[in-house]
């Protein structure tokens, strides 16, 4: 595997997520964008999701009753319009239905797409397809499908290596999942759990450190420290309570509403030296969790609090912004607005342009909301 320098997005980068349904359906959850935008909260970075269900490297799904442009030309036009500096490319799942015979055409199409991305002076990151995870298929059919998906994943890796492009293998991590049916809606398309896991796999594939952090407090020694993505900024040890300020480098990845079967991140508090009894951890005026002194000494995982509330709010904002952009770049009546029947409704394109104003405002809100602020915590006995 080729060694790359640490992945980093730069100020004013314009990141495009390009591909098939794996990319498009993340609009419903926003996990990929959330994972990337929160990594560099001080940088001005914008994101555009150009995923298209059923799409291929030839843009075959991107067709309207209008020529030109043809499907591939439309794909390139859409890319050029957003002026990308970084493009995450996720193809291969639909092409894999062609088996080994389709590999030469796929390889040629992928290289052509990457050539055109380079002409835009953008850098590409290649993603492999995920495996088929449906338990409803006969074992023989499932194995044959995944054999082809793995084959196309290997082709993408080969192209990436030849072009010295970063490659993220999504196939292997998802293939190793237990209870894989809990990560998709139908064995093919990821659900909320699946995109939650996908975001973590992509972060790992980019060489980004885990979002975990651990706070360790020793009351007897009057010592407080944090490891991972957090820092103790101040700590005070009183007779009846402990107060400390914690700075977090980035927001947590908001967990799905449903229970997941994989633990991706932890935020643990371990407190030693407490007397017998029950103690509460509070954040500002709100109580987060209570536990016995023995349990605090073993470590308590935190999955709630102001940082998680901020994370959920940010994720919702990203989803709403992406849905608004989807309406702009894929209007239902595109043929009448900008296609060969634009003489009928072409004057209404100004409404699409107005959507840009709302999208920009929401991006400003994203920029402010993705910045974690220090939080003040208090540990006190339950009376």
C-alpha positions as CSV (number, residue, x, y, z in Angstrom):
1,X,0.0,0.0,0.0
2,X,1.4,3.4,-1.0
3,X,2.2,5.8,1.8
4,X,0.5,9.2,1.6
5,X,1.1,12.3,3.7
6,X,-1.6,12.9,6.3
7,X,-4.8,13.8,4.6
8,X,-5.9,17.4,5.2
9,X,-8.5,19.7,3.7
10,X,-7.3,23.3,3.1
11,X,-9.0,26.6,3.6
12,X,-11.5,27.3,0.8
13,X,-11.5,23.7,-0.5
14,X,-14.6,22.7,-2.4
15,X,-15.2,19.0,-1.8
16,X,-17.4,17.0,-4.1
17,X,-18.9,13.6,-3.3
18,X,-19.4,11.9,-6.7
19,X,-20.8,8.4,-7.3
20,X,-23.8,6.2,-7.3
21,X,-26.5,5.5,-4.6
22,X,-23.8,5.0,-1.9
23,X,-23.0,8.7,-2.3
24,X,-26.5,10.0,-3.0
25,X,-28.3,8.4,-0.1
26,X,-25.9,9.9,2.4
27,X,-27.8,13.1,1.8
28,X,-30.4,11.6,4.2
29,X,-27.9,11.3,7.0
30,X,-25.0,13.7,6.2
31,X,-22.4,11.5,7.9
32,X,-19.7,11.7,5.3
33,X,-19.8,15.5,5.1
34,X,-20.2,15.8,8.9
35,X,-17.1,13.6,9.5
36,X,-15.0,15.7,7.1
37,X,-16.2,19.2,8.0
38,X,-15.8,18.7,11.7
39,X,-12.2,17.6,11.3
40,X,-11.1,21.1,10.4
41,X,-13.6,23.4,12.1
42,X,-11.6,26.6,11.6
43,X,-11.3,26.2,7.9
44,X,-13.8,27.5,5.3
45,X,-14.7,24.3,3.4
46,X,-17.8,23.7,1.3
47,X,-19.3,20.3,0.2
48,X,-21.5,19.2,-2.7
49,X,-23.1,15.8,-3.0
50,X,-23.3,14.9,-6.7
51,X,-24.3,11.3,-6.1
52,X,-26.8,9.7,-8.6
53,X,-28.5,6.4,-8.0
54,X,-27.6,3.8,-10.6
55,X,-24.7,5.9,-12.0
56,X,-21.5,4.6,-13.5
57,X,-18.1,6.1,-14.4
58,X,-19.7,6.9,-17.8
59,X,-22.5,8.8,-16.2
60,X,-25.1,6.5,-17.6
61,X,-27.8,7.3,-15.1
62,X,-27.5,11.1,-15.7
63,X,-29.7,11.4,-18.7
64,X,-32.6,13.7,-19.7
65,X,-34.6,14.1,-22.8
66,X,-32.2,16.5,-24.2
67,X,-29.0,16.3,-26.3
68,X,-26.5,17.7,-25.9
69,X,-25.2,17.2,-23.3
70,X,-25.0,13.4,-23.2
71,X,-24.9,11.6,-19.8
72,X,-21.1,11.8,-19.4
73,X,-20.9,15.3,-20.6
74,X,-23.6,16.3,-18.1
75,X,-21.6,14.6,-15.3
76,X,-18.6,16.7,-16.3
77,X,-20.6,19.9,-16.6
78,X,-22.0,19.3,-13.1
79,X,-18.5,18.9,-11.7
80,X,-17.2,22.0,-13.5
81,X,-20.1,24.1,-12.2
82,X,-19.1,23.5,-8.6
83,X,-15.3,24.1,-9.3
84,X,-14.1,21.2,-7.1
85,X,-10.6,21.1,-5.5
86,X,-11.2,17.6,-3.9
87,X,-13.4,14.8,-5.4
88,X,-14.3,11.6,-3.6
89,X,-15.1,9.1,-6.4
90,X,-17.4,6.2,-5.5
91,X,-18.2,3.9,-8.4
92,X,-17.9,0.3,-9.4
93,X,-21.0,-1.3,-7.8
94,X,-23.2,-1.0,-10.9
95,X,-20.4,-1.8,-13.3
96,X,-19.7,-5.0,-11.3
97,X,-22.9,-6.6,-12.7
98,X,-20.9,-7.0,-16.0
99,X,-18.4,-9.3,-14.3
100,X,-14.9,-9.8,-15.7
101,X,-16.0,-8.9,-19.2
102,X,-16.8,-5.4,-18.1
103,X,-13.5,-4.6,-16.5
104,X,-11.7,-3.1,-19.5
105,X,-14.6,-0.7,-20.1
106,X,-14.7,0.2,-16.4
107,X,-11.0,0.8,-16.2
108,X,-11.1,3.0,-19.3
109,X,-14.0,5.0,-18.0
110,X,-12.5,5.5,-14.5
111,X,-9.2,6.7,-16.0
112,X,-11.1,9.1,-18.3
113,X,-13.0,10.5,-15.4
114,X,-9.9,10.9,-13.4
115,X,-8.2,12.6,-16.3
116,X,-11.0,15.1,-16.5
117,X,-10.9,15.7,-12.7
118,X,-7.1,16.4,-13.0
119,X,-7.9,18.9,-15.8
120,X,-10.0,20.8,-13.2
121,X,-6.9,20.9,-11.0
122,X,-8.7,18.9,-8.4
123,X,-7.3,15.9,-6.4
124,X,-9.3,12.7,-6.3
125,X,-9.8,10.1,-3.6
126,X,-11.1,6.7,-4.8
127,X,-13.6,4.7,-2.8
128,X,-14.3,1.0,-3.4
129,X,-17.9,-0.3,-3.5
130,X,-19.2,-2.1,-0.4
131,X,-20.2,-5.8,-0.5
132,X,-23.7,-7.1,-1.0
133,X,-24.9,-8.0,2.5
134,X,-28.4,-9.4,1.8
135,X,-29.2,-12.6,3.6
136,X,-32.2,-13.1,1.3
137,X,-29.9,-14.1,-1.7
138,X,-29.0,-17.7,-2.1
139,X,-25.4,-18.3,-0.9
140,X,-24.2,-19.1,-4.4
141,X,-25.7,-15.9,-5.9
142,X,-24.4,-13.8,-2.9
143,X,-20.9,-15.2,-3.3
144,X,-20.9,-14.6,-7.1
145,X,-22.1,-11.0,-6.6
146,X,-19.4,-10.3,-4.0
147,X,-16.7,-11.9,-6.0
148,X,-17.4,-9.4,-8.8
149,X,-17.6,-6.5,-6.3
150,X,-14.3,-7.5,-4.8
151,X,-12.8,-7.8,-8.3
152,X,-13.9,-4.2,-9.2
153,X,-12.6,-3.0,-5.8
154,X,-9.2,-4.4,-6.8
155,X,-9.3,-2.7,-10.2
156,X,-10.0,0.6,-8.4
157,X,-7.1,0.0,-6.1
158,X,-4.8,-0.8,-9.1
159,X,-5.9,2.4,-10.9
160,X,-5.3,4.4,-7.7
161,X,-1.8,2.9,-7.3
162,X,-0.9,3.6,-10.9
163,X,-2.0,7.2,-10.6
164,X,-0.6,7.7,-7.1
165,X,-4.2,8.5,-5.8
166,X,-5.4,7.8,-2.3
167,X,-7.7,4.8,-2.2
168,X,-10.1,3.8,0.6
169,X,-11.1,0.1,0.8
170,X,-14.7,0.0,2.0
171,X,-15.3,-3.5,0.8
172,X,-13.2,-5.3,3.4
173,X,-14.4,-3.5,6.6
174,X,-18.1,-4.0,5.6
175,X,-17.5,-7.6,4.6
176,X,-16.2,-8.3,8.1
177,X,-19.3,-7.1,9.9
178,X,-21.3,-9.3,12.1
179,X,-25.1,-8.8,11.9
180,X,-24.6,-7.0,8.6
181,X,-28.3,-6.9,8.0
182,X,-28.5,-4.2,10.6
183,X,-26.4,-1.8,8.4
184,X,-28.5,-1.8,5.2
185,X,-32.1,-1.5,4.2
186,X,-32.0,-4.3,1.6
187,X,-28.5,-5.7,1.6
188,X,-27.4,-3.1,-0.9
189,X,-28.2,0.4,0.4
190,X,-26.9,1.6,3.7
191,X,-29.2,2.7,6.5
192,X,-28.3,5.2,9.3
193,X,-26.2,2.6,11.1
194,X,-24.4,1.9,7.9
195,X,-23.5,5.5,7.1
196,X,-22.4,6.0,10.7
197,X,-20.0,3.1,10.3
198,X,-19.0,4.3,6.7
199,X,-18.0,7.7,8.0
200,X,-15.7,6.1,10.6
201,X,-14.2,3.7,7.9
202,X,-13.5,6.7,5.7
203,X,-11.8,8.6,8.5
204,X,-9.6,5.6,9.2
205,X,-8.9,5.2,5.5
206,X,-7.7,8.8,5.3
207,X,-5.4,8.3,8.3
208,X,-7.3,10.5,10.6
209,X,-7.1,9.7,14.4
210,X,-10.1,8.3,16.2
211,X,-12.6,10.7,17.7
212,X,-12.2,9.0,21.1
213,X,-11.2,10.7,24.3
214,X,-10.7,9.7,27.8
215,X,-10.8,11.8,31.0
216,X,-9.0,10.4,34.1
217,X,-9.4,12.1,37.4
218,X,-7.8,11.1,40.7
219,X,-9.4,13.0,43.6
220,X,-6.8,11.9,46.2
221,X,-3.9,13.2,44.1
222,X,-5.9,16.2,42.8
223,X,-4.9,15.2,39.3
224,X,-7.0,15.5,36.1
225,X,-5.8,14.7,32.6
226,X,-7.4,13.9,29.2
227,X,-6.1,11.8,26.3
228,X,-7.2,11.6,22.7
229,X,-9.2,14.4,21.3
230,X,-9.6,16.4,24.5
231,X,-7.6,18.5,26.9
232,X,-8.2,19.5,30.6
233,X,-8.0,23.3,30.6
234,X,-8.6,23.8,34.4
235,X,-9.5,21.6,37.4
236,X,-10.5,22.5,40.9
237,X,-10.8,20.0,43.8
238,X,-13.2,20.9,46.6
239,X,-14.3,19.1,49.7
240,X,-17.7,18.2,48.2
241,X,-17.2,18.4,44.4
242,X,-14.7,18.5,41.6
243,X,-15.0,21.1,38.8
244,X,-13.0,21.0,35.6
245,X,-13.1,22.6,32.1
246,X,-12.7,20.3,29.1
247,X,-11.7,21.4,25.7
248,X,-12.6,19.1,22.8
249,X,-10.7,19.3,19.5
250,X,-13.8,18.2,17.5
251,X,-17.4,17.3,17.9
252,X,-18.4,13.7,18.4
253,X,-19.9,11.7,15.5
254,X,-23.6,11.8,16.4
255,X,-24.8,8.2,17.0
256,X,-27.8,6.9,15.2
257,X,-31.2,6.9,16.8
258,X,-31.3,3.1,16.7
259,X,-28.9,0.9,18.6
260,X,-25.8,0.0,16.7
261,X,-23.9,-3.2,17.0
262,X,-20.5,-1.6,16.6
263,X,-18.9,0.8,19.0
264,X,-17.0,3.4,16.9
265,X,-16.1,6.0,19.4
266,X,-16.0,6.4,23.2
267,X,-15.9,9.3,25.5
268,X,-15.0,7.9,28.9
269,X,-14.8,9.5,32.3
270,X,-12.8,7.6,35.0
271,X,-12.8,9.0,38.5
272,X,-10.8,7.5,41.3
273,X,-10.7,8.4,45.0
274,X,-14.4,9.0,45.5
275,X,-16.0,8.0,48.8
276,X,-18.7,5.4,48.9
277,X,-22.0,6.5,47.4
278,X,-23.4,7.7,44.2
279,X,-22.0,10.7,42.2
280,X,-23.4,12.8,39.4
281,X,-21.6,14.3,36.4
282,X,-23.1,17.6,35.4
283,X,-22.4,19.8,32.4
284,X,-23.3,23.4,33.2
285,X,-26.7,23.3,34.9
286,X,-27.7,19.9,33.4
287,X,-27.0,16.5,35.0
288,X,-25.6,14.0,32.5
289,X,-25.3,10.7,34.3
290,X,-25.1,9.3,37.8
291,X,-23.2,6.2,38.9
292,X,-21.7,4.6,42.0
293,X,-18.1,5.5,43.0
294,X,-17.1,1.9,42.1
295,X,-18.5,2.3,38.6
296,X,-16.8,5.7,38.1
297,X,-13.5,4.1,39.0
298,X,-14.1,1.5,36.2
299,X,-15.0,4.2,33.7
300,X,-18.3,5.5,32.4
301,X,-19.0,6.2,28.8
302,X,-20.8,9.4,28.0
303,X,-23.2,9.7,25.1
304,X,-25.1,12.8,25.9
305,X,-24.5,16.4,26.8
306,X,-24.1,19.8,25.1
307,X,-21.5,18.5,22.6
308,X,-23.8,15.8,21.4
309,X,-26.7,18.2,21.2
310,X,-24.5,20.5,19.1
311,X,-23.5,17.5,16.9
312,X,-27.1,16.5,16.3
313,X,-28.0,20.1,15.4
314,X,-25.1,20.3,13.0
315,X,-26.0,17.0,11.3
316,X,-29.6,18.1,10.8
317,X,-28.4,21.4,9.3
318,X,-26.1,19.5,6.9
319,X,-28.9,17.2,5.8
320,X,-31.3,20.2,5.2
321,X,-28.6,22.0,3.2
322,X,-27.9,19.0,1.0
323,X,-31.6,18.5,0.3
324,X,-31.9,22.1,-0.7
325,X,-28.9,21.7,-3.1
326,X,-30.4,18.5,-4.5
327,X,-33.5,20.5,-5.5
328,X,-31.2,23.0,-7.3
329,X,-28.9,20.6,-9.2
330,X,-31.6,18.0,-9.9
331,X,-34.9,19.8,-10.4
332,X,-37.8,17.6,-11.2
333,X,-38.7,19.6,-14.4
334,X,-35.1,20.1,-15.6
335,X,-36.1,19.4,-19.2
336,X,-38.5,22.4,-19.1
337,X,-36.1,24.7,-17.2
338,X,-32.8,24.2,-19.0
339,X,-33.4,21.4,-21.5
340,X,-34.8,21.3,-25.0
341,X,-38.2,22.6,-23.7
342,X,-36.7,25.5,-21.8
343,X,-38.6,27.9,-24.1
344,X,-41.7,27.0,-22.0
345,X,-40.4,27.5,-18.5
346,X,-36.9,28.7,-18.9
347,X,-37.7,32.0,-17.2
348,X,-38.1,30.1,-13.9
349,X,-34.4,29.3,-13.7
350,X,-34.0,32.4,-11.5
351,X,-35.7,30.4,-8.8
352,X,-32.9,27.9,-8.9
353,X,-30.4,30.7,-8.7
354,X,-32.2,32.0,-5.6
355,X,-31.6,28.7,-3.9
356,X,-27.9,29.5,-3.8
357,X,-28.6,32.3,-1.4
358,X,-30.3,30.0,1.1
359,X,-27.6,27.3,0.6
360,X,-24.8,29.9,1.3
361,X,-26.6,31.1,4.5
362,X,-26.9,27.5,5.7
363,X,-23.2,26.9,5.0
364,X,-22.4,30.0,7.1
365,X,-24.4,28.4,9.9
366,X,-22.6,25.1,9.4
367,X,-19.2,26.9,9.7
368,X,-20.2,28.4,13.1
369,X,-21.9,25.3,14.5
370,X,-19.0,22.8,13.8
371,X,-16.7,24.5,16.2
372,X,-16.6,22.8,19.7
373,X,-16.4,25.1,22.7
374,X,-14.9,24.3,26.1
375,X,-17.4,22.8,28.5
376,X,-17.5,23.1,32.3
377,X,-18.2,19.8,34.2
378,X,-18.9,19.1,37.9
379,X,-18.7,15.9,39.8
380,X,-20.8,15.9,43.0
381,X,-22.4,13.5,45.4
382,X,-26.0,12.6,45.1
383,X,-27.9,13.7,48.2
